[in-house]
Amino acid sequence: MKNDIAISEAESVVMEVLWGQHPLSADDIVTALAQQHDWQIATIKTLINRLLKKGAISAVTEGRRYLYTPVLRREDWLHRQSAGLLDRLFDGRVAPLVAHFGQHRKLSKKDIAELKQIIQDMEK
């Protein structure tokens, strides 16, 4: 399975539904997305077909409908997305990313404690 499948932002919304629960029919996906987005049914089905062609999801027939399951693991996709962000914006370095968020968004005491714990765990 290729982990370098490129999926668009809209396609990632469909993937999030499938990562949360699967297998799902196209109607199930449409129902889940109708609560979050004002997308037409045809748009959602197009996104499903794109993901199927890219190999990000698979389909099996059940009667007269298809049931879709993610092939691309969320962890793999998330790793690629975060690595790409670090590479593009922070020259692959984590410290400037954390500093950026610390300067432009208030870090809660909980956030700071979690960062300290991560650093301590990494030093071990």
Secondary structure as GFF3:
##gff-version 3
##sequence-region A 1 124
A	DSSP	alpha_helix	9	20	.	.	.	ID=ss1
A	DSSP	beta_strand	24	25	.	.	.	ID=ss2
A	DSSP	alpha_helix	26	34	.	.	.	ID=ss3
A	DSSP	alpha_helix	41	54	.	.	.	ID=ss4
A	DSSP	beta_strand	57	62	.	.	.	ID=ss5
A	DSSP	beta_strand	65	70	.	.	.	ID=ss6
A	DSSP	alpha_helix	74	90	.	.	.	ID=ss7
A	DSSP	alpha_helix	94	104	.	.	.	ID=ss8
A	DSSP	alpha_helix	109	123	.	.	.	ID=ss9
###
